[in-house]
């Protein structure tokens, strides 16, 4: 059954807690949905009935006649680095625990199935397509408890290190926190902000197709 634009908006609201996912009205039925992180990733002419744009405020008046959907904060929280339970399940992580710091949900800790640093990096690269930078923990023996976090600062490094984390995964490396990680013997993998967002966009397209059997999706990633 082909979903309506409002049914898609309701699904996004329920999944990601977005108050108003429908940013612009359009055709009532959506057979084809184009997904992008930002308008610059879309071609001038889009073969679709509606758009999902993560940074939808930048759409403006472009692509007239197409409905526009968007989720920002909820997308970042659930589908990039941070408390991304979907990625944890995909990678087979065990004993997943949420990290709350100063009253805010910042990420998760977990134990990956991989037994070595090289195997852990290989699994992450296979799923996300690479990394920006990394260094191993001082001691690579034993279980590699990881933290997947949406921020990186000395306080967070100390907080998760006290909980047994040995590898810190985040989007972008923050030099101010690197010394704290080295001091605790912690390995770090900066997965890349854009790379993690693109993983989230592909995952969102998959979930929408599963939820709505009549929906076709096309993911538009960065164009050079």
N, C-alpha and C positions, 0 to 999 in steps of 0.2 A: 504493500500500500504506500502510495506517495505521500510523504509528510507535508503538512502545511508549514508555512514560515513560523506561525505562532506555536505550533507543536515543537519545532526545533528550538525556539526561544524558551519554551517551558522546560524542555529537557536540559538545556544549558543552565537555566536558573537552578534547577534541582541538583544537578551534578556539581556545580561550581559556586553556588551561592551568590551569583551575580544578580543584583536587584533588577536590572533592565538590560537583558542581552540583546533585545531587538533595538537596533540603533536607527534603522530606516526601513519603512514599509516597502513592500514590493509585491511581486506575483504571489497569490495566496498559496499555490502549490509549488514545492521545490523538488524538482527531479534531479537537478544538477547543482551541487554546492561547491564553490571554489574556496579554498582555504589558504590563507597567507598570514605571515607574521605582521607585515605592514604593506601599505598600498604600493610601495616601490617594487615589491616582488611580483606584482600582477602585471600582465600585459595590458596594453591600451584597450583591447577588446577582449572580453571574457565570455566564453561560451558557458553560461550558467544562469540560473534563475535567482541566485542569491550568493552573497559573499560572507565568509567568516573571516574577520580581520582582527588579529590579536590587539594591535594598536589602532583601533577603529576610528579614533578621533581624527586621524590624518586623512580619512577617506574624502571628506568634504563633499563636493557635488559631483565627483567623478562616478562613472558607471551609472548614469541615470537609468531608472527603471528597475534596477536590481535591488532586492532587499539586502540589508546589511546587518549582520550579527557580530557581536564582539564580547569577549570576556578577557579582562586584563589581570586583576589581582588573583582571582580564583584559578586562572590558568597557570600563572607563575607558581602559585602555592602547590598545586596538585600535579603539574605536568613537567616541571623543570627540575632544578636542584632545590632541595628542601624536603618537605615531608611527602615525597613522591612514592606512595605505596604501590602504584602501578609499575614503576620501574623496579622496585624491590621484588615484586612478584615475578616479573619477567625474568629477572636475573637469578631467581631462586634463593634469595636471601632468607635467612632464618632469624628467629628471635628479634623481630623488628620492634623497636621501641621509639616512641616520639620524644623529641627533645624540646622542652619548654624552657626558655631562658628569659628572665626578667618579664615573665608573664606573657611571652609571645611564643607561638609555635615556630621553631626555626628549622627543624629537620627531623631526621630519623637516624637511629643507630641500628646496626644489623651485623650478622655474621654471614659472609658470603660462602658459597660452597667451595670456592677455590682455596687451595692450601698454600699457594705461594704468591709473592708479589707479581711476578711475571704473568702468572695465570689470571690474576685479578685484573691486571691492566689489559690483557688480551680479551677478556670477557667484556669489559667496558668498551674497548675499541670496537669490538664486533657489533655491539648493540648501538652505540652512539656515533661511530664513525671516526673516532680519534680522540685527541686531547689537545690542550694548549701547552701544558707543561706539567712536570711531575718530579718527585724524588721519593725514594723508598724510605721506609722507617729504618731507624738505626738497627733494630733487631728484627730480622725477617723470619724468625722461627716461630712456630706456634700459630694458633688461629689469628686471622687478620680481621679483627673487629673494625668496622668502618662507620663513619658518620657521613651522611649526605645532607649538606647544609646550604641554606639560601643566603648565607653571609659568612664572612671570615674576619675575625678580629681576635686579639689576644685573649679576651674574656671567654669567648666561645671555645677557643682551643683548649684553655685550661679546664673548662667545664666538661667537655667530652673526654678529655684525657683522663680526668679523675674517674670517669665511668668506664675506663678500659679501652677506649678507642685508640687504634694504632695507625689508621689511615683516614685522612680527612678529604672528602670529596666535595667540591664546590664548583661554581661556574667560573669565577675569575679569581686569579691569585691576587691577594692583597699583601704587598711587601711588608706593611707594618705588622702583619701577623706571622710572617715567615720565621722571624727570630723565635717567637714563642713556640712554633711547631718544631723547629730544630732543637730547641732547648728541652722539649719533652720527648725527643726522639721519634716524632710523629712523621709518617709519610704523608704526602699531599698529592692529589691529582686535581688539577684545574681542568675540568671537562670542557669548558668553553660556554659562555653565556648563550651565544647564538646556536651552537651545536645542540645544547640541551633544549632550547626552545623548539628547534626543528624536530627533535625527537617527540616532543609534546604535541606538535601539530600533526605529525603522522599518526600518533596514537589516538588523538582526537578524531581524525578522519576514520580510523578503523572502528572506533566505538560508535560513531554516528551511523556508519553502514550496518553495524550489528543491531543497533537499536531501531533502525528504519530500513526495512528490506527494500523499499522502492527508491532509495536514495543513492545517487552516484556522487562520488567526491573526487576532486582533483586538487592535490596539494602543490602549491607554487612556492618554491624555495628561492633563495637569493639568486638574482640574475646579474651577471657581470656586465 
